[in-house]
Amino acid sequence: MSAPQKGIKRVVLAYSGGLDTSIILKWLQTERNYDVVCFTADLGQGDEVEEARVKALNTGAVAAFALDLKEEFVRDYVFPMFRSSALYEGYYLLGTSIARPLIAKKMVEIAEKEGAVAVSHGATGKGNDQVRFEMTAYALNPDIVTVAPWRDWDFQGRADLEAFALQHGIPVPTTKKDPWSTDANMLHISYEGGILEDPWTEPPAHMFKLTVDPTLAPTEPEYVEVEFEAGNPVAINGEKLSPAALLQAANVVAGRHGVGRLDLVENRFVGMKSRGVYETPGGTLLYHARRAVESLTLDREVLHQRDALAPKYAELVYNGFWFAPEREALQVYFDHVAGSVTGTARLKLYRGSATVVGRKAPASLYDKDLVSFEAGGDYNQHDAGAFIKLSALRMRVQARVAAKAKKQPQEV
Protein backbone atom coordinates (compact mmCIF):
# COMPACT_ATOMS: atom_id res chain seq x y z
CA MET A 1 0.00 0.00 0.00
CA SER A 2 1.28 3.44 -0.96
CA ALA A 3 0.36 6.27 1.39
CA PRO A 4 -2.30 8.71 0.13
CA GLN A 5 -1.15 12.24 -0.57
CA LYS A 6 -2.10 14.66 2.15
CA GLY A 7 -5.43 16.32 1.43
CA ILE A 8 -6.19 14.14 -1.60
CA LYS A 9 -8.75 11.38 -1.27
CA ARG A 10 -8.47 8.02 -2.95
CA VAL A 11 -10.99 6.16 -5.09
CA VAL A 12 -10.87 2.56 -6.32
CA LEU A 13 -11.92 2.25 -9.96
CA ALA A 14 -13.10 -0.95 -11.65
CA TYR A 15 -10.80 -0.67 -14.66
CA SER A 16 -11.05 -2.69 -17.87
CA GLY A 17 -8.23 -1.09 -19.81
CA GLY A 18 -10.61 0.15 -22.49
CA LEU A 19 -11.17 3.70 -23.67
CA ASP A 20 -14.14 4.48 -21.42
CA THR A 21 -12.55 3.46 -18.11
CA SER A 22 -9.29 5.16 -19.13
CA ILE A 23 -11.27 8.36 -19.63
CA ILE A 24 -12.95 7.83 -16.27
CA LEU A 25 -9.55 7.37 -14.60
CA LYS A 26 -8.35 10.72 -15.93
CA TRP A 27 -11.70 12.42 -15.22
CA LEU A 28 -11.58 11.31 -11.58
CA GLN A 29 -8.13 12.88 -11.31
CA THR A 30 -8.72 16.13 -13.16
CA GLU A 31 -12.37 16.87 -12.41
CA ARG A 32 -12.82 15.30 -8.97
CA ASN A 33 -9.27 15.60 -7.60
CA TYR A 34 -8.98 11.93 -6.61
CA ASP A 35 -5.93 9.74 -6.47
CA VAL A 36 -7.09 6.72 -8.45
CA VAL A 37 -6.37 3.10 -7.54
CA CYS A 38 -7.34 0.77 -10.39
CA PHE A 39 -8.57 -2.79 -10.09
CA THR A 40 -8.95 -5.28 -12.93
CA ALA A 41 -10.62 -8.65 -12.31
CA ASP A 42 -9.69 -11.71 -14.32
CA LEU A 43 -12.96 -13.62 -14.60
CA GLY A 44 -11.89 -15.56 -17.65
CA GLN A 45 -13.06 -12.88 -20.08
CA GLY A 46 -10.03 -13.43 -22.30
CA ASP A 47 -8.51 -9.97 -21.88
CA GLU A 48 -4.93 -9.54 -20.76
CA VAL A 49 -5.40 -8.20 -17.25
CA GLU A 50 -1.70 -7.53 -16.69
CA GLU A 51 -1.71 -5.25 -19.73
CA ALA A 52 -4.66 -3.41 -18.22
CA ARG A 53 -2.79 -3.01 -14.94
CA VAL A 54 0.25 -1.51 -16.69
CA LYS A 55 -1.96 0.75 -18.81
CA ALA A 56 -3.68 2.04 -15.66
CA LEU A 57 -0.33 3.04 -14.17
CA ASN A 58 0.73 4.68 -17.43
CA THR A 59 -2.55 6.60 -17.54
CA GLY A 60 -1.96 8.05 -14.08
CA ALA A 61 -3.20 5.58 -11.46
CA VAL A 62 -1.28 5.75 -8.18
CA ALA A 63 -1.67 1.97 -7.82
CA ALA A 64 -3.17 -0.83 -9.88
CA PHE A 65 -4.19 -4.39 -9.11
CA ALA A 66 -4.96 -7.31 -11.42
CA LEU A 67 -6.43 -10.32 -9.62
CA ASP A 68 -7.10 -13.81 -10.96
CA LEU A 69 -10.59 -14.54 -9.60
CA LYS A 70 -11.66 -17.35 -11.92
CA GLU A 71 -11.83 -20.13 -9.33
CA GLU A 72 -13.45 -17.93 -6.70
CA PHE A 73 -15.96 -16.67 -9.27
CA VAL A 74 -17.12 -20.12 -10.32
CA ARG A 75 -16.86 -21.81 -6.89
CA ASP A 76 -18.43 -19.11 -4.71
CA TYR A 77 -20.79 -17.33 -7.10
CA VAL A 78 -21.66 -19.30 -10.25
CA PHE A 79 -22.07 -22.73 -8.65
CA PRO A 80 -24.14 -21.49 -5.67
CA MET A 81 -26.40 -19.71 -8.13
CA PHE A 82 -26.63 -22.86 -10.27
CA ARG A 83 -27.73 -24.86 -7.22
CA SER A 84 -30.90 -22.74 -7.21
CA SER A 85 -31.67 -23.58 -10.86
CA ALA A 86 -32.38 -19.86 -11.34
CA LEU A 87 -33.32 -18.37 -14.68
CA TYR A 88 -34.25 -14.70 -14.95
CA GLU A 89 -37.62 -14.33 -16.68
CA GLY A 90 -37.51 -17.97 -17.67
CA TYR A 91 -34.42 -17.84 -19.90
CA TYR A 92 -31.39 -15.83 -18.73
CA LEU A 93 -28.63 -17.66 -16.84
CA LEU A 94 -27.47 -14.38 -15.23
CA GLY A 95 -23.92 -14.35 -16.58
CA THR A 96 -23.31 -10.63 -16.17
CA SER A 97 -25.38 -10.26 -13.01
CA ILE A 98 -23.45 -12.85 -11.01
CA ALA A 99 -20.05 -11.32 -11.78
CA ARG A 100 -20.80 -7.87 -10.37
CA PRO A 101 -20.98 -8.70 -6.65
CA LEU A 102 -17.53 -10.33 -6.73
CA ILE A 103 -15.97 -7.36 -8.55
CA ALA A 104 -17.60 -4.90 -6.16
CA LYS A 105 -16.56 -6.97 -3.14
CA LYS A 106 -12.92 -6.84 -4.24
CA MET A 107 -13.19 -3.09 -4.84
CA VAL A 108 -14.38 -2.57 -1.27
CA GLU A 109 -11.58 -4.77 0.08
CA ILE A 110 -8.95 -2.87 -1.91
CA ALA A 111 -10.44 0.44 -0.77
CA GLU A 112 -9.97 -0.61 2.84
CA LYS A 113 -6.36 -1.69 2.25
CA GLU A 114 -5.47 1.41 0.24
CA GLY A 115 -7.18 3.94 2.47
CA ALA A 116 -9.69 4.90 -0.22
CA VAL A 117 -12.96 6.59 0.68
CA ALA A 118 -14.78 5.83 -2.55
CA VAL A 119 -15.31 3.29 -5.32
CA SER A 120 -16.13 4.02 -8.94
CA HIS A 121 -17.27 2.13 -12.02
CA GLY A 122 -17.97 2.61 -15.70
CA ALA A 123 -21.63 1.61 -15.72
CA THR A 124 -24.09 3.98 -17.36
CA GLY A 125 -27.02 5.63 -15.62
CA LYS A 126 -29.55 3.57 -17.60
CA GLY A 127 -28.43 0.03 -16.88
CA ASN A 128 -28.47 -2.60 -14.16
CA ASP A 129 -24.73 -2.67 -13.43
CA GLN A 130 -24.71 0.67 -11.60
CA VAL A 131 -27.22 -0.83 -9.17
CA ARG A 132 -25.32 -4.10 -8.76
CA PHE A 133 -21.96 -2.42 -8.09
CA GLU A 134 -23.28 0.16 -5.67
CA MET A 135 -25.72 -2.10 -3.80
CA THR A 136 -22.86 -4.49 -3.09
CA ALA A 137 -20.55 -1.68 -2.01
CA TYR A 138 -23.11 -0.30 0.42
CA ALA A 139 -23.91 -3.77 1.78
CA LEU A 140 -20.24 -4.38 2.61
CA ASN A 141 -19.34 -0.84 3.70
CA PRO A 142 -22.36 1.35 4.51
CA ASP A 143 -20.17 4.47 4.67
CA ILE A 144 -18.40 4.05 1.33
CA VAL A 145 -18.79 6.79 -1.28
CA THR A 146 -19.80 5.67 -4.78
CA VAL A 147 -18.80 7.72 -7.82
CA ALA A 148 -20.67 7.09 -11.07
CA PRO A 149 -19.10 9.29 -13.77
CA TRP A 150 -21.69 8.46 -16.42
CA ARG A 151 -24.33 10.01 -14.13
CA ASP A 152 -22.19 12.99 -13.15
CA TRP A 153 -20.12 14.32 -16.03
CA ASP A 154 -21.15 16.87 -18.65
CA PHE A 155 -20.03 15.03 -21.78
CA GLN A 156 -22.81 15.04 -24.35
CA GLY A 157 -21.68 12.19 -26.55
CA ARG A 158 -18.88 10.04 -27.90
CA ALA A 159 -17.22 13.04 -29.63
CA ASP A 160 -16.85 14.86 -26.29
CA LEU A 161 -15.35 11.75 -24.68
CA GLU A 162 -12.82 11.30 -27.44
CA ALA A 163 -11.86 14.97 -27.35
CA PHE A 164 -11.23 14.69 -23.60
CA ALA A 165 -9.13 11.57 -24.19
CA LEU A 166 -6.96 13.25 -26.83
CA GLN A 167 -6.55 16.30 -24.60
CA HIS A 168 -5.10 14.08 -21.87
CA GLY A 169 -2.97 11.85 -24.05
CA ILE A 170 -5.24 8.79 -23.96
CA PRO A 171 -5.04 6.92 -27.29
CA VAL A 172 -8.33 6.76 -29.19
CA PRO A 173 -8.70 3.71 -31.45
CA THR A 174 -8.87 4.60 -35.14
CA THR A 175 -10.54 1.36 -36.21
CA LYS A 176 -14.32 1.33 -36.17
CA LYS A 177 -15.83 -0.45 -33.17
CA ASP A 178 -18.44 -3.16 -33.49
CA PRO A 179 -21.92 -1.61 -33.43
CA TRP A 180 -22.74 -3.23 -30.09
CA SER A 181 -21.20 -3.50 -26.62
CA THR A 182 -20.03 -6.71 -24.97
CA ASP A 183 -19.40 -8.06 -21.49
CA ALA A 184 -17.55 -11.33 -21.01
CA ASN A 185 -16.53 -13.72 -18.26
CA MET A 186 -16.11 -17.49 -17.87
CA LEU A 187 -19.85 -18.03 -17.76
CA HIS A 188 -20.95 -16.05 -20.80
CA ILE A 189 -20.66 -13.19 -23.26
CA SER A 190 -23.43 -10.63 -23.55
CA TYR A 191 -24.11 -8.29 -26.47
CA GLU A 192 -26.34 -5.23 -26.38
CA GLY A 193 -26.77 -1.76 -27.80
CA GLY A 194 -26.16 -0.41 -31.28
CA ILE A 195 -27.88 -2.39 -34.01
CA LEU A 196 -29.25 -4.79 -31.37
CA GLU A 197 -31.47 -2.05 -29.93
CA ASP A 198 -33.98 -2.88 -32.67
CA PRO A 199 -35.57 -6.10 -31.33
CA TRP A 200 -36.55 -7.11 -34.90
CA THR A 201 -32.94 -7.10 -36.15
CA GLU A 202 -31.26 -10.49 -36.26
CA PRO A 203 -27.78 -10.54 -34.68
CA PRO A 204 -25.06 -10.83 -37.33
CA ALA A 205 -23.45 -14.25 -37.60
CA HIS A 206 -19.93 -12.94 -37.04
CA MET A 207 -20.84 -11.41 -33.67
CA PHE A 208 -20.73 -14.67 -31.71
CA LYS A 209 -17.46 -15.76 -30.13
CA LEU A 210 -18.10 -18.72 -27.82
CA THR A 211 -20.42 -20.78 -30.00
CA VAL A 212 -20.28 -22.15 -33.52
CA ASP A 213 -23.20 -21.23 -35.76
CA PRO A 214 -25.57 -24.19 -35.19
CA THR A 215 -26.09 -24.53 -38.95
CA LEU A 216 -22.32 -24.97 -39.35
CA ALA A 217 -21.81 -27.23 -36.34
CA PRO A 218 -20.65 -30.85 -36.75
CA THR A 219 -23.11 -33.13 -38.56
CA GLU A 220 -22.50 -35.90 -36.04
CA PRO A 221 -23.81 -35.56 -32.46
CA GLU A 222 -21.45 -35.72 -29.50
CA TYR A 223 -22.31 -37.38 -26.21
CA VAL A 224 -21.09 -35.92 -22.94
CA GLU A 225 -21.48 -37.09 -19.34
CA VAL A 226 -21.59 -34.67 -16.41
CA GLU A 227 -21.16 -35.93 -12.86
CA PHE A 228 -22.60 -34.09 -9.84
CA GLU A 229 -21.93 -34.26 -6.12
CA ALA A 230 -24.27 -32.41 -3.73
CA GLY A 231 -25.55 -30.24 -6.55
CA ASN A 232 -22.16 -29.22 -7.95
CA PRO A 233 -20.69 -30.50 -11.22
CA VAL A 234 -17.40 -32.23 -10.48
CA ALA A 235 -16.46 -34.17 -13.63
CA ILE A 236 -17.00 -34.18 -17.37
CA ASN A 237 -16.65 -37.48 -19.20
CA GLY A 238 -15.13 -39.01 -16.09
CA GLU A 239 -12.42 -36.36 -15.63
CA LYS A 240 -12.50 -34.61 -12.25
CA LEU A 241 -11.89 -30.88 -12.63
CA SER A 242 -11.78 -27.74 -10.49
CA PRO A 243 -14.85 -25.49 -10.75
CA ALA A 244 -13.26 -23.04 -13.21
CA ALA A 245 -11.63 -25.78 -15.29
CA LEU A 246 -14.91 -27.69 -15.45
CA LEU A 247 -16.87 -24.66 -16.62
CA GLN A 248 -14.23 -23.96 -19.25
CA ALA A 249 -14.37 -27.56 -20.46
CA ALA A 250 -18.16 -27.34 -20.64
CA ASN A 251 -17.87 -24.12 -22.66
CA VAL A 252 -15.60 -25.79 -25.19
CA VAL A 253 -17.62 -28.96 -25.72
CA ALA A 254 -21.00 -27.18 -25.84
CA GLY A 255 -19.70 -24.24 -27.84
CA ARG A 256 -18.46 -26.37 -30.71
CA HIS A 257 -22.02 -27.61 -31.20
CA GLY A 258 -23.62 -24.16 -31.07
CA VAL A 259 -25.30 -24.74 -27.69
CA GLY A 260 -26.25 -21.83 -25.43
CA ARG A 261 -27.35 -18.90 -27.60
CA LEU A 262 -30.15 -16.68 -26.29
CA ASP A 263 -31.86 -13.59 -27.74
CA LEU A 264 -34.01 -11.91 -25.08
CA VAL A 265 -35.97 -8.74 -24.39
CA GLU A 266 -35.74 -8.42 -20.62
CA ASN A 267 -36.98 -6.07 -17.91
CA ARG A 268 -34.24 -4.02 -16.28
CA PHE A 269 -34.51 -3.18 -12.59
CA VAL A 270 -34.40 0.55 -13.39
CA GLY A 271 -37.72 0.25 -15.23
CA MET A 272 -37.06 -0.13 -18.96
CA LYS A 273 -37.00 -3.07 -21.33
CA SER A 274 -33.76 -3.92 -23.09
CA ARG A 275 -32.65 -6.46 -25.64
CA GLY A 276 -29.70 -8.68 -24.80
CA VAL A 277 -28.08 -11.46 -26.80
CA TYR A 278 -26.14 -14.04 -24.81
CA GLU A 279 -23.79 -16.95 -25.28
CA THR A 280 -23.69 -19.34 -22.32
CA PRO A 281 -22.62 -22.71 -23.73
CA GLY A 282 -21.21 -24.39 -20.62
CA GLY A 283 -23.87 -22.97 -18.34
CA THR A 284 -26.63 -24.25 -20.60
CA LEU A 285 -25.10 -27.73 -20.67
CA LEU A 286 -24.73 -27.81 -16.88
CA TYR A 287 -28.26 -26.49 -16.33
CA HIS A 288 -29.87 -29.31 -18.29
CA ALA A 289 -27.52 -31.92 -16.82
CA ARG A 290 -28.33 -30.90 -13.26
CA ARG A 291 -32.07 -30.97 -13.85
CA ALA A 292 -31.71 -34.48 -15.24
CA VAL A 293 -30.08 -35.69 -12.03
CA GLU A 294 -32.60 -33.74 -9.93
CA SER A 295 -35.42 -35.57 -11.69
CA LEU A 296 -34.15 -38.77 -10.04
CA THR A 297 -33.09 -37.51 -6.62
CA LEU A 298 -35.53 -34.79 -5.56
CA ASP A 299 -38.92 -35.47 -4.00
CA ARG A 300 -41.77 -34.10 -6.11
CA GLU A 301 -42.93 -31.48 -3.61
CA VAL A 302 -39.38 -30.37 -2.84
CA LEU A 303 -38.62 -29.99 -6.55
CA HIS A 304 -41.80 -28.01 -7.15
CA GLN A 305 -41.18 -25.80 -4.13
CA ARG A 306 -37.60 -25.17 -5.22
CA ASP A 307 -38.76 -24.23 -8.70
CA ALA A 308 -41.36 -21.87 -7.20
CA LEU A 309 -38.66 -20.03 -5.23
CA ALA A 310 -36.03 -19.97 -8.00
CA PRO A 311 -37.56 -17.01 -9.91
CA LYS A 312 -37.36 -14.84 -6.79
CA TYR A 313 -33.72 -15.83 -6.32
CA ALA A 314 -33.02 -15.01 -9.98
CA GLU A 315 -34.66 -11.62 -9.52
CA LEU A 316 -32.49 -10.88 -6.48
CA VAL A 317 -29.31 -11.76 -8.37
CA TYR A 318 -30.36 -9.79 -11.44
CA ASN A 319 -31.28 -6.71 -9.42
CA GLY A 320 -28.06 -6.62 -7.38
CA PHE A 321 -29.17 -8.08 -4.04
CA TRP A 322 -26.49 -10.80 -3.77
CA PHE A 323 -25.50 -9.73 -0.25
CA ALA A 324 -29.07 -9.08 0.90
CA PRO A 325 -30.32 -11.25 3.80
CA GLU A 326 -33.21 -12.67 1.77
CA ARG A 327 -30.84 -13.98 -0.93
CA GLU A 328 -28.59 -15.51 1.72
CA ALA A 329 -31.59 -17.13 3.42
CA LEU A 330 -32.77 -18.62 0.14
CA GLN A 331 -29.26 -19.91 -0.48
CA VAL A 332 -29.39 -21.97 2.71
CA TYR A 333 -32.60 -23.58 1.47
CA PHE A 334 -31.26 -24.26 -2.03
CA ASP A 335 -28.03 -25.72 -0.66
CA HIS A 336 -30.02 -28.05 1.58
CA VAL A 337 -32.09 -29.23 -1.38
CA ALA A 338 -29.00 -29.67 -3.53
CA GLY A 339 -27.43 -31.95 -0.93
CA SER A 340 -29.14 -34.97 -2.46
CA VAL A 341 -28.31 -34.08 -6.07
CA THR A 342 -25.55 -36.62 -6.70
CA GLY A 343 -25.42 -38.57 -9.92
CA THR A 344 -24.56 -38.45 -13.61
CA ALA A 345 -26.38 -37.11 -16.66
CA ARG A 346 -25.66 -38.02 -20.28
CA LEU A 347 -26.51 -35.47 -22.98
CA LYS A 348 -26.43 -35.45 -26.76
CA LEU A 349 -25.10 -32.24 -28.29
CA TYR A 350 -26.21 -31.54 -31.82
CA ARG A 351 -26.53 -28.32 -33.80
CA GLY A 352 -27.61 -25.98 -31.04
CA SER A 353 -29.38 -28.49 -28.80
CA ALA A 354 -28.34 -30.23 -25.59
CA THR A 355 -30.73 -33.14 -25.13
CA VAL A 356 -30.73 -35.34 -22.04
CA VAL A 357 -30.56 -39.00 -23.11
CA GLY A 358 -29.67 -40.66 -19.82
CA ARG A 359 -29.39 -40.13 -16.08
CA LYS A 360 -28.40 -42.21 -13.05
CA ALA A 361 -27.98 -41.63 -9.32
CA PRO A 362 -26.90 -43.81 -6.38
CA ALA A 363 -29.85 -42.61 -4.29
CA SER A 364 -32.40 -42.43 -7.09
CA LEU A 365 -36.07 -42.21 -6.11
CA TYR A 366 -37.02 -43.77 -9.43
CA ASP A 367 -38.34 -47.30 -8.87
CA LYS A 368 -38.52 -49.25 -12.12
CA ASP A 369 -40.56 -52.04 -10.58
CA LEU A 370 -43.04 -49.58 -9.11
CA VAL A 371 -43.61 -47.66 -12.33
CA SER A 372 -43.68 -50.68 -14.66
CA PHE A 373 -46.94 -51.61 -16.40
CA GLU A 374 -46.26 -55.15 -15.32
CA ALA A 375 -47.75 -56.43 -12.05
CA GLY A 376 -45.62 -56.22 -8.93
CA GLY A 377 -44.26 -53.79 -6.42
CA ASP A 378 -46.08 -52.08 -3.55
CA TYR A 379 -48.62 -50.31 -5.74
CA ASN A 380 -52.18 -51.65 -5.86
CA GLN A 381 -53.98 -50.21 -8.88
CA HIS A 382 -57.36 -50.61 -7.17
CA ASP A 383 -56.30 -47.95 -4.64
CA ALA A 384 -56.21 -45.35 -7.42
CA GLY A 385 -60.00 -45.19 -7.64
CA ALA A 386 -60.42 -43.93 -4.07
CA PHE A 387 -57.48 -41.58 -4.50
CA ILE A 388 -59.08 -40.05 -7.60
CA LYS A 389 -62.48 -39.68 -5.91
CA LEU A 390 -61.00 -37.93 -2.90
CA SER A 391 -58.90 -35.66 -5.12
CA ALA A 392 -61.99 -34.75 -7.16
CA LEU A 393 -64.26 -34.20 -4.13
CA ARG A 394 -64.14 -30.40 -4.12
CA MET A 395 -64.88 -30.26 -7.85
CA ARG A 396 -67.78 -32.69 -7.47
CA VAL A 397 -69.24 -30.54 -4.69
CA GLN A 398 -68.86 -27.43 -6.84
CA ALA A 399 -70.54 -29.12 -9.81
CA ARG A 400 -73.52 -30.21 -7.66
CA VAL A 401 -73.98 -26.72 -6.25
CA ALA A 402 -73.88 -25.23 -9.75
CA ALA A 403 -76.40 -27.77 -11.05
CA LYS A 404 -78.76 -27.09 -8.14
CA ALA A 405 -78.60 -23.36 -8.80
CA LYS A 406 -79.61 -23.89 -12.42
CA LYS A 407 -82.72 -25.85 -11.40
CA GLN A 408 -84.03 -23.17 -9.04
CA PRO A 409 -86.72 -20.92 -10.63
CA GLN A 410 -85.59 -17.43 -11.56
CA GLU A 411 -87.33 -14.49 -9.90
CA VAL A 412 -89.10 -12.07 -12.24
Residue pairs with C-beta under 8 A, 6 or more apart in sequence:
1 63
1 113
1 114
1 115
2 62
2 63
2 114
3 115
4 10
4 35
4 114
4 115
4 116
5 35
8 33
8 34
8 35
9 33
9 34
9 35
9 116
9 117
9 118
10 34
10 35
10 36
10 37
10 62
10 111
10 114
10 115
10 116
10 117
10 118
11 28
11 32
11 34
11 35
11 36
11 37
11 116
11 117
11 118
11 119
11 120
11 145
11 147
12 37
12 38
12 39
12 107
12 108
12 110
12 111
12 114
12 116
12 118
12 119
12 120
13 21
13 24
13 25
13 28
13 36
13 37
13 38
13 39
13 61
13 119
13 120
13 121
14 21
14 39
14 40
14 41
14 103
14 104
14 107
14 119
14 120
14 121
14 122
14 133
15 21
15 22
15 25
15 38
15 39
15 40
15 52
15 56
15 61
15 64
16 40
16 47
16 52
16 122
17 40
17 47
17 49
17 51
17 52
17 55
17 56
19 161
19 162
19 165
19 170
19 172
19 173
20 122
20 161
21 122
22 55
22 59
22 165
22 170
23 161
23 164
23 165
23 170
24 120
24 122
24 149
25 36
25 38
25 56
25 59
25 60
25 61
26 59
26 60
26 164
26 165
26 168
26 170
27 149
27 153
27 164
28 34
28 36
28 120
28 147
28 149
29 35
29 36
29 60
30 168
31 153
32 147
34 118
34 147
35 62
36 60
36 61
36 62
37 61
37 62
37 63
37 64
37 65
37 110
37 111
37 114
37 116
38 52
38 53
38 56
38 57
38 61
38 63
38 64
38 65
39 64
39 65
39 66
39 67
39 103
39 106
39 107
39 110
40 49
40 52
40 53
40 56
40 64
40 65
40 66
40 67
41 49
41 67
41 69
41 99
41 102
41 103
41 106
42 49
42 66
42 67
42 68
42 69
42 70
43 69
43 70
43 73
43 99
43 102
43 103
43 185
43 186
44 70
44 73
44 185
44 186
44 244
44 248
45 184
45 185
45 186
46 184
47 184
49 66
49 67
49 68
50 66
52 64
52 66
53 64
53 65
53 66
54 64
56 64
57 63
57 64
59 170
63 114
65 110
67 106
69 102
69 106
70 186
70 244
71 242
71 243
71 244
72 102
73 99
73 102
73 185
73 186
73 244
74 186
74 187
74 243
74 244
74 246
74 247
75 243
75 244
76 102
77 98
77 99
77 101
77 102
77 322
78 98
78 186
78 187
78 243
78 247
78 283
79 232
79 233
79 243
80 331
80 334
80 335
81 94
81 98
81 313
81 317
82 231
82 232
82 233
82 283
82 286
82 287
82 290
83 231
83 232
83 334
83 335
83 337
83 338
83 341
84 306
84 309
84 310
84 313
84 314
84 330
84 331
84 334
85 287
85 290
85 291
85 294
85 306
85 307
85 310
86 94
86 310
86 311
86 313
86 314
86 317
87 93
87 94
87 287
87 310
87 311
87 314
88 94
88 97
88 266
88 314
88 315
88 317
88 318
89 264
89 266
89 267
89 314
90 311
91 262
91 264
92 262
92 264
92 266
92 276
92 278
92 314
92 318
93 187
93 188
93 262
93 278
93 280
93 283
93 284
93 287
94 314
94 317
94 318
95 185
95 187
95 188
95 189
95 190
95 278
95 280
95 283
96 128
96 129
96 183
96 185
96 188
96 190
97 128
97 132
97 317
97 318
97 320
98 187
98 317
98 322
99 185
99 187
100 129
100 132
100 133
100 136
100 320
100 322
101 132
101 136
101 320
101 322
101 323
103 133
104 119
104 132
104 133
104 134
104 136
104 137
104 140
105 136
105 140
107 119
107 133
107 137
108 119
108 136
108 137
108 140
108 141
108 144
110 116
111 117
111 118
111 119
111 141
111 144
112 141
117 144
117 145
118 144
118 145
118 146
118 147
119 133
119 137
119 144
119 145
119 146
119 147
120 146
120 147
120 148
120 149
121 129
121 130
121 133
121 134
121 146
121 148
122 149
122 150
123 129
123 130
123 133
123 148
123 150
124 130
124 150
125 148
125 150
125 151
126 268
126 270
126 272
127 268
127 270
127 274
128 268
128 269
128 270
128 318
128 319
128 320
130 148
130 150
130 151
131 269
131 270
131 319
131 320
132 319
132 320
132 322
133 146
133 320
134 146
134 148
134 320
135 320
135 321
135 323
135 324
136 320
136 322
136 323
137 144
137 146
138 144
138 146
139 323
139 324
140 323
155 161
155 164
162 172
165 171
165 172
166 172
178 194
178 207
179 194
179 195
180 191
180 192
180 193
180 194
180 195
180 196
180 207
181 191
181 192
181 193
181 194
182 189
182 190
182 191
183 189
183 190
184 190
184 209
186 244
186 247
186 248
186 251
187 247
187 280
187 282
187 283
188 210
188 260
188 278
188 279
188 280
188 283
189 209
189 210
189 278
189 279
190 276
190 277
190 278
191 203
191 207
191 276
191 277
191 278
192 274
192 275
192 276
192 277
195 201
195 204
196 203
196 275
196 276
196 277
197 275
198 275
199 265
199 275
203 263
203 277
205 213
207 277
208 261
208 279
209 279
210 251
210 255
210 260
210 279
210 281
211 254
211 255
211 258
211 259
211 260
211 261
211 279
211 281
212 255
212 256
212 257
212 258
213 258
214 257
214 258
214 261
214 351
214 352
215 258
215 351
216 258
217 256
217 257
217 258
217 350
217 351
217 352
218 256
218 257
218 351
221 257
221 348
221 349
221 350
222 253
222 256
222 257
222 348
222 349
222 350
223 346
223 347
223 348
223 349
223 357
224 236
224 237
224 253
224 285
224 346
224 347
224 349
225 236
225 237
225 238
225 344
225 345
225 346
225 347
226 233
226 235
226 236
226 250
226 285
226 286
226 289
226 290
226 344
226 345
226 347
227 233
227 234
227 235
227 236
227 238
227 343
227 344
228 234
228 289
228 290
228 293
228 341
228 342
228 343
228 344
228 345
229 342
230 338
230 339
230 340
230 341
230 342
231 290
231 335
231 337
231 338
231 339
231 341
232 243
232 338
233 246
233 250
233 286
233 289
233 290
234 240
234 241
234 246
235 241
235 246
236 246
236 249
236 250
236 253
239 249
241 249
247 282
247 283
247 286
248 282
249 282
250 281
250 282
250 283
250 285
250 286
251 281
251 282
252 282
253 282
253 285
253 349
254 260
254 281
254 282
254 284
254 285
254 349
254 354
255 279
255 281
255 282
257 349
257 350
257 351
257 352
257 354
258 351
258 352
259 281
259 284
259 285
259 349
259 352
259 353
259 354
260 278
260 279
260 280
260 281
260 282
260 283
260 284
260 285
260 354
261 277
261 278
261 279
261 352
262 277
262 278
262 279
262 280
263 275
263 277
263 278
264 275
264 276
264 277
264 278
265 273
265 274
265 275
266 273
266 274
266 275
266 276
267 273
268 274
269 318
269 319
269 320
284 354
285 347
285 349
285 354
288 345
288 347
288 354
288 355
288 356
289 345
289 347
289 356
290 341
290 345
291 356
292 345
292 347
292 356
292 359
293 341
293 342
293 343
293 344
293 345
293 359
293 361
294 303
294 341
295 303
295 359
296 343
296 359
296 360
296 361
296 364
296 365
296 366
297 340
297 341
297 342
297 343
297 361
297 363
297 364
297 365
298 306
298 337
298 340
298 341
298 365
299 365
302 337
306 333
306 334
306 337
309 330
309 333
309 334
312 330
313 327
313 330
313 331
313 334
316 322
316 324
316 326
316 327
316 330
317 327
321 327
340 363
342 361
342 362
342 363
343 359
343 360
343 361
343 362
343 364
344 359
344 360
344 361
345 356
345 358
345 359
346 356
346 357
346 358
346 359
347 354
347 355
347 356
347 357
348 354
348 355
348 357
349 355
367 377
369 376
369 377
370 377
370 378
370 379
